[in-house]
Amino acid sequence: MEKKVHVFSEIGKLKSVLVHRPGDEVENLTPEYLERLLFDDVPFKKVAVEEHNQFTEIMRNNGIEVLYIEELAAETLDQNPKYRETFVDAFISEANVRQDLVKPFKEFLMKMNNLEMVIKMIAGTKKLELGLVNDQDKYPFVADPLPNVLFQRDPFASVGNGITMHHMWSVTRNRETIFPDLVFKLNKRFAGNVPYFYEREWKDYIEGGDILVLNKETLIIGESQRTSMAAIEKAAKQIFDKGSYNKIIVLDLPKSRAFMHLDTVFTNIDYDKFIVHPLIFDSIDQFKIYELTKNGKTEIKKPLIEVLNEATGHKVQLIKCGGEDPIAAGREQWNDGTNVLTIAPGVVIAYERNWVTIDLLKKAGVKVITTPSSELSRGRGGPRCMTMPIIREDLPKGK
C-alpha cells in the first residue's frame, strides 16, 4: 500500500508539502499583544500573502504538491459532518473562551461553512465581531489569533512513514496542533495509515523545528528551549517500537531564544553540507551530544563534526550563515539565513534578503532559489519553518 507519509531525509526530492497561507491573524496583531502571541512584529497582510503565494508557486514549479492545512482541516470536517460540533467544542475549550461567551461564540462559528470556520479559528475572533462594544474586560479577543500557524514545521513532524504530533512549549501555540491532529486521524487521505510516535495530549513539550530526519538510520533532535529530553525519550520509544529507526542523536542546545529550535542554527542541505549559525561554533563546548537506542541513552564524547561525518558517511562541510562577518551573521540569522528549505540534494529555497549566505552557498556548489521576504520574515521563520514535508523521494543507496 502506498505510504501516506514518507520522509526519510531532509534533502530527498520534495514531492508533497503542508503550508498555511497567512490570513487575518496577522492583522489581529498589535505591538501590545506580540509577546503574548509569540510573534515579533506586525506583517502587512497583503504583501505577506503575495510573498507566500510566490513561495508556493516556486515549489509547484519544481513539481511539488502544495497542501494547505486550513483546506485539509475543512475537507476533513466536510467528510466527517458528525464530528463538526465535537471539534468546535474542543477548539473553544482550548481557546479558554470566557464562560459567558462560549454559547454566542459557538453559534458564531457554527453558522459558517467549514473552510470559513477553520480560517476564522486561526484568525482569532474579536469581541466586536460578537457585538460586544463596551465589555468591562478590555482584552479585545474572544479567542486569540494563531499567527504561528504560518510555521507548519512545529505542530507535528513527519518521521519516516509516521508522525510525531506535538505538545508545544507554550499554551499559546499548543492549540495549533488541533488542526493537523484532525487531518491525520480523520481525513480520508491519511486516516488509519499514519502511525503516531507522539500524541498532543502527552505533557512533555516537543516541537518540529528541533527534529531533523538525517537518513533512514538516524534522526537528529535538538534538546532546546522548546523540546525537552523527557519528550525526546518518550518519542524515541515509540519510534523504535513502531517505526524503522534505531538511533537518535540528541544535541543538547543552550536554552536561549537564539537557539530556540535546532533549525534556527543548523540545517541539512546536501549529502555532505549543513548550513549553521556561527553561534554554534562559539558554543560548541557547551553542547552535550547523546545517542539514544533501544538499549538506552549514552553520551558521545566526540566533536559534532565527527558525529556528523559518521552519521552521513561523508566528510561534512559546515557553511556559516553570514560567513566570517559578525554583522552579516547577526543580521542574516535574524532574518532566517540558516532556515532554508531543501527541495532536492543541494537545491534550496532561501529568503532573497540573505545575500551574504546565498553567495556562500552558491560558492559551495548549492543551487539557491530565492523568494521575497520583506513581510514573511517579520514572523522570524524561514522557508523551512513554513513547511512540513509529507513526501520526499528516497535518497539513492550509497549516498
C-alpha positions as CSV (number, residue, x, y, z in Angstrom):
1,M,0.0,0.0,0.0
2,E,1.3,3.5,-0.8
3,K,2.5,5.3,2.3
4,K,0.7,8.5,3.0
5,V,3.7,10.0,4.8
6,H,7.2,9.2,3.5
7,V,10.1,11.3,4.8
8,F,13.4,9.6,5.3
9,S,15.7,12.6,4.9
10,E,15.9,16.3,4.9
11,I,17.2,16.5,1.4
12,G,15.4,13.9,-0.8
13,K,13.4,15.4,-3.7
14,L,10.4,17.0,-2.1
15,K,7.1,15.7,-3.6
16,S,4.4,16.9,-1.2
17,V,4.4,19.6,1.5
18,L,2.0,21.2,4.0
19,V,1.8,25.0,4.5
20,H,-0.6,27.7,5.7
21,R,-1.3,30.9,3.7
22,P,-1.2,34.0,6.0
23,G,-4.6,35.3,6.9
24,D,-6.4,37.8,9.1
25,E,-4.4,36.5,12.1
26,V,-1.5,38.8,11.1
27,E,-3.9,41.8,11.0
28,N,-5.1,40.8,14.5
29,L,-1.6,41.5,15.9
30,T,-0.7,44.7,17.7
31,P,2.5,45.6,19.5
32,E,0.8,45.3,22.8
33,Y,0.0,41.6,22.3
34,L,3.0,40.4,20.4
35,E,4.7,38.8,23.4
36,R,1.6,37.0,24.5
37,L,1.1,35.7,20.9
38,L,4.8,34.7,20.4
39,F,5.3,36.9,17.4
40,D,7.9,39.6,16.8
41,D,6.3,42.1,14.5
42,V,3.2,43.0,12.6
43,P,3.4,41.9,9.0
44,F,1.5,43.7,6.2
45,K,-1.0,41.0,5.3
46,K,-1.4,42.0,1.6
47,V,2.3,41.7,0.9
48,A,2.8,38.7,3.2
49,V,0.1,36.8,1.2
50,E,1.8,37.9,-2.1
51,E,5.2,36.6,-0.9
52,H,3.7,33.4,0.3
53,N,2.0,32.8,-3.0
54,Q,5.3,33.3,-4.8
55,F,7.0,30.9,-2.4
56,T,4.4,28.2,-3.0
57,E,4.5,28.9,-6.8
58,I,8.2,28.2,-6.7
59,M,7.5,24.8,-5.1
60,R,4.8,24.0,-7.7
61,N,7.1,24.9,-10.5
62,N,9.5,22.3,-9.1
63,G,7.0,19.6,-9.2
64,I,5.9,19.8,-5.5
65,E,2.3,19.2,-4.4
66,V,1.3,22.1,-2.0
67,L,-1.3,21.3,0.6
68,Y,-2.9,23.9,2.9
69,I,-3.7,23.0,6.5
70,E,-6.8,25.2,6.5
71,E,-8.1,23.5,3.4
72,L,-7.3,19.9,4.6
73,A,-8.9,20.6,8.0
74,A,-12.1,21.9,6.3
75,E,-12.1,19.0,3.9
76,T,-11.9,16.6,6.9
77,L,-14.9,18.2,8.5
78,D,-16.8,18.0,5.2
79,Q,-16.0,14.3,5.2
80,N,-17.0,13.8,8.8
81,P,-20.0,16.1,9.4
82,K,-21.0,14.3,12.7
83,Y,-17.6,15.3,14.2
84,R,-18.0,19.0,13.5
85,E,-19.7,20.1,16.7
86,T,-17.2,18.0,18.8
87,F,-14.3,19.7,17.0
88,V,-15.8,23.2,17.7
89,D,-16.3,22.3,21.3
90,A,-12.7,21.1,21.6
91,F,-11.4,24.3,19.9
92,I,-13.5,26.6,22.2
93,S,-12.3,24.7,25.3
94,E,-8.6,25.0,24.3
95,A,-9.1,28.7,23.4
96,N,-10.0,29.4,27.0
97,V,-13.1,31.4,25.9
98,R,-14.8,33.2,28.8
99,Q,-17.7,31.2,30.1
100,D,-20.4,33.7,29.3
101,L,-19.1,34.0,25.7
102,V,-19.0,30.2,24.9
103,K,-22.5,29.9,23.7
104,P,-22.6,33.0,21.4
105,F,-19.1,32.2,20.1
106,K,-20.1,28.7,19.3
107,E,-23.2,29.9,17.5
108,F,-21.0,32.4,15.6
109,L,-18.7,29.6,14.4
110,M,-21.4,27.1,13.6
111,K,-23.1,29.5,11.1
112,M,-20.1,29.4,8.9
113,N,-19.1,26.7,6.3
114,N,-16.2,24.6,7.3
115,L,-13.5,26.5,5.4
116,E,-14.7,29.8,6.7
117,M,-14.8,28.4,10.2
118,V,-11.3,27.0,10.2
119,I,-9.9,30.2,8.7
120,K,-11.7,32.2,11.5
121,M,-10.4,29.8,14.2
122,I,-6.9,30.6,13.0
123,A,-7.6,34.3,12.5
124,G,-8.9,34.9,16.0
125,T,-12.2,36.5,16.9
126,K,-12.6,40.0,18.3
127,K,-15.4,40.9,20.8
128,L,-16.6,43.5,18.3
129,E,-17.5,40.6,15.9
130,L,-19.9,39.3,18.5
131,G,-21.3,42.8,19.1
132,L,-19.6,43.4,22.4
133,V,-18.7,47.1,22.3
134,N,-18.5,48.1,26.0
135,D,-17.3,45.0,27.7
136,Q,-15.8,45.7,31.1
137,D,-12.8,43.4,30.4
138,K,-10.8,45.5,27.9
139,Y,-9.0,42.5,26.3
140,P,-10.2,42.6,22.7
141,F,-10.4,38.9,21.8
142,V,-13.0,36.2,22.4
143,A,-10.4,33.7,21.1
144,D,-6.8,34.7,20.4
145,P,-5.4,34.7,16.8
146,L,-2.9,32.0,15.9
147,P,-0.3,33.8,13.8
148,N,2.3,31.0,14.2
149,V,0.2,28.6,12.2
150,L,2.2,30.1,9.4
151,F,5.1,27.8,10.7
152,Q,3.8,24.3,9.9
153,R,7.2,22.8,10.8
154,D,6.4,22.9,14.5
155,P,3.0,21.4,15.4
156,F,4.0,18.0,14.1
157,A,6.8,16.3,12.3
158,S,7.0,13.7,9.5
159,V,9.3,10.9,10.6
160,G,9.7,8.0,8.2
161,N,6.2,6.8,7.5
162,G,4.7,8.2,10.6
163,I,4.4,11.5,12.6
164,T,5.1,13.0,16.0
165,M,2.0,15.1,16.9
166,H,3.3,17.6,19.4
167,H,2.6,19.1,22.8
168,M,4.0,22.5,22.3
169,W,6.1,24.6,24.7
170,S,3.6,27.4,25.1
171,V,-0.2,27.3,25.7
172,T,-0.4,30.0,23.0
173,R,0.9,27.6,20.3
174,N,-0.4,24.3,21.6
175,R,-3.9,24.9,20.1
176,E,-2.3,24.9,16.6
177,T,-1.9,21.1,16.8
178,I,-5.7,20.6,16.8
179,F,-5.8,21.1,13.0
180,P,-3.2,18.5,11.9
181,D,-4.4,16.1,14.5
182,L,-7.9,16.2,13.0
183,V,-6.4,15.8,9.5
184,F,-4.2,12.8,10.2
185,K,-6.8,11.0,12.3
186,L,-9.9,11.6,10.1
187,N,-9.1,12.8,6.6
188,K,-9.6,10.0,4.0
189,R,-6.2,10.7,2.6
190,F,-4.4,9.8,5.9
191,A,-6.8,8.1,8.3
192,G,-5.6,4.7,9.6
193,N,-2.4,4.9,7.5
194,V,-0.2,7.2,9.6
195,P,1.3,5.8,12.8
196,Y,1.7,8.3,15.7
197,F,5.0,8.4,17.6
198,Y,3.9,11.2,19.9
199,E,0.4,12.4,21.0
200,R,-0.6,16.0,21.5
201,E,-2.2,15.0,24.9
202,W,1.2,14.0,26.3
203,K,2.5,16.6,28.7
204,D,6.2,16.9,27.8
205,Y,6.9,19.6,25.2
206,I,8.4,19.0,21.8
207,E,8.4,21.0,18.5
208,G,9.1,20.1,14.9
209,G,11.8,22.8,14.4
210,D,14.0,20.6,16.6
211,I,13.5,17.4,14.5
212,L,15.9,16.7,11.7
213,V,15.4,13.5,9.7
214,L,19.0,12.8,8.6
215,N,18.6,9.5,6.7
216,K,16.9,6.1,7.1
217,E,19.1,5.1,10.0
218,T,19.4,8.3,12.1
219,L,17.4,11.2,13.4
220,I,18.9,14.3,15.0
221,I,16.8,16.0,17.6
222,G,17.6,19.2,19.5
223,E,17.0,19.4,23.2
224,S,16.2,23.1,23.2
225,Q,14.2,25.8,24.9
226,R,11.1,24.2,23.3
227,T,11.9,20.5,23.2
228,S,12.5,18.5,26.4
229,M,14.7,15.4,26.9
230,A,11.7,13.7,28.5
231,A,9.6,14.2,25.3
232,I,12.5,13.1,23.1
233,E,12.9,9.9,25.1
234,K,9.1,9.2,25.0
235,A,9.0,9.8,21.3
236,A,12.2,7.6,20.8
237,K,10.5,4.6,22.5
238,Q,7.5,4.9,20.1
239,I,9.8,5.5,17.0
240,F,11.9,2.4,17.9
241,D,8.8,0.3,18.6
242,K,6.6,1.3,15.6
243,G,9.0,3.0,13.2
244,S,12.1,1.9,11.3
245,Y,14.7,4.0,13.2
246,N,17.2,2.5,15.6
247,K,19.3,5.6,16.5
248,I,18.6,9.2,17.6
249,I,21.4,11.7,18.1
250,V,20.3,14.4,20.6
251,L,22.1,17.8,20.6
252,D,21.7,19.4,23.9
253,L,21.5,23.1,22.8
254,P,21.9,26.2,25.0
255,K,18.5,27.1,26.4
256,S,18.1,30.6,24.9
257,R,16.0,32.2,22.2
258,A,19.0,32.3,19.8
259,F,18.8,28.5,19.9
260,M,15.0,28.4,20.0
261,H,14.9,25.4,17.7
262,L,17.7,23.3,16.1
263,D,16.7,24.5,12.6
264,T,17.4,28.2,13.6
265,V,21.1,27.2,13.9
266,F,21.6,24.0,11.9
267,T,20.0,22.8,8.7
268,N,20.9,19.9,6.3
269,I,21.1,21.0,2.7
270,D,23.1,18.3,0.8
271,Y,24.6,14.9,1.4
272,D,27.7,16.5,2.9
273,K,26.6,20.0,3.7
274,F,24.9,21.8,6.6
275,I,24.3,25.5,7.0
276,V,24.9,26.7,10.5
277,H,24.8,29.8,12.7
278,P,28.3,30.9,13.7
279,L,27.0,30.8,17.3
280,I,27.1,27.0,17.0
281,F,30.9,27.3,16.8
282,D,31.1,29.8,19.7
283,S,29.1,27.4,21.9
284,I,30.4,24.1,20.6
285,D,31.9,23.2,24.0
286,Q,28.5,23.8,25.7
287,F,26.9,21.1,23.6
288,K,26.4,17.7,25.1
289,I,25.7,15.0,22.5
290,Y,23.7,11.9,23.3
291,E,22.8,8.8,21.4
292,L,19.5,7.1,22.0
293,T,19.0,3.5,21.0
294,K,16.7,0.7,22.2
295,N,19.3,0.0,24.8
296,G,19.1,3.4,26.4
297,K,21.0,6.8,26.4
298,T,24.7,7.3,26.2
299,E,26.8,10.5,26.0
300,I,29.0,10.8,22.9
301,K,32.4,12.4,23.7
302,K,33.2,13.3,20.1
303,P,33.2,16.7,18.3
304,L,29.9,17.4,16.5
305,I,31.7,17.3,13.1
306,E,32.9,13.8,13.7
307,V,29.5,12.7,14.7
308,L,28.1,14.1,11.5
309,N,30.8,12.6,9.4
310,E,30.0,9.1,10.8
311,A,26.2,9.6,10.6
312,T,26.2,10.8,6.9
313,G,29.1,8.7,5.6
314,H,30.6,11.9,4.2
315,K,33.2,14.4,5.2
316,V,30.8,17.1,6.2
317,Q,31.1,20.8,5.3
318,L,29.6,23.4,7.7
319,I,28.7,26.6,5.9
320,K,28.4,29.6,8.2
321,C,25.4,31.9,7.9
322,G,26.8,35.3,7.1
323,G,30.3,33.9,6.7
324,E,33.1,35.4,8.9
325,D,31.4,38.8,9.2
326,P,29.7,39.0,12.6
327,I,27.4,41.8,11.5
328,A,26.2,39.9,8.4
329,A,25.9,36.8,10.5
330,G,23.7,38.5,13.1
331,R,21.5,40.2,10.5
332,E,21.0,37.2,8.3
333,Q,20.4,34.9,11.3
334,W,17.7,37.3,12.5
335,N,16.2,37.0,9.0
336,D,16.4,33.2,9.0
337,G,19.5,32.8,7.0
338,T,20.0,29.2,8.2
339,N,16.4,28.3,7.8
340,V,16.3,27.3,4.1
341,L,14.1,24.6,2.6
342,T,15.9,21.8,0.8
343,I,13.8,20.6,-2.1
344,A,16.4,18.2,-3.6
345,P,20.0,17.4,-2.7
346,G,22.0,20.6,-3.0
347,V,18.9,22.6,-4.0
348,V,17.4,25.1,-1.5
349,I,14.8,27.9,-1.3
350,A,16.1,30.8,0.7
351,Y,14.9,34.3,1.6
352,E,16.4,36.6,-1.0
353,R,17.4,39.2,1.6
354,N,20.2,36.9,3.0
355,W,22.6,37.7,0.1
356,V,25.8,37.0,2.0
357,T,24.8,33.5,3.0
358,I,23.3,32.9,-0.5
359,D,26.7,33.8,-2.1
360,L,28.5,31.4,0.2
361,L,26.0,28.6,-0.6
362,K,26.5,29.1,-4.3
363,K,30.3,29.1,-3.9
364,A,29.9,25.7,-2.1
365,G,28.0,24.3,-5.2
366,V,24.5,24.7,-3.8
367,K,21.7,25.8,-6.1
368,V,19.7,28.6,-4.4
369,I,16.2,29.6,-5.5
370,T,15.3,32.9,-3.8
371,T,11.9,34.0,-2.6
372,P,10.9,37.5,-1.4
373,S,10.5,38.0,2.4
374,S,10.1,41.6,3.4
375,E,6.9,40.8,5.3
376,L,7.2,37.0,5.8
377,S,10.5,37.4,7.6
378,R,8.8,39.5,10.3
379,G,7.5,36.3,11.9
380,R,11.1,35.1,12.4
381,G,10.7,31.9,10.5
382,G,12.1,31.0,7.1
383,P,11.2,28.6,4.3
384,R,11.9,25.5,6.4
385,C,9.8,26.8,9.3
386,M,6.8,27.5,6.9
387,T,6.7,23.9,5.5
388,M,6.2,20.4,6.7
389,P,7.3,17.8,4.1
390,I,4.7,15.0,3.7
391,I,6.5,13.0,1.0
392,R,10.2,13.0,-0.1
393,E,11.8,10.7,-2.6
394,D,14.3,8.2,-1.0
395,L,18.0,9.0,-1.5
396,P,19.9,6.7,-3.8
397,K,21.6,3.8,-2.0
398,G,25.2,4.5,-1.2
399,K,24.6,8.3,-0.9
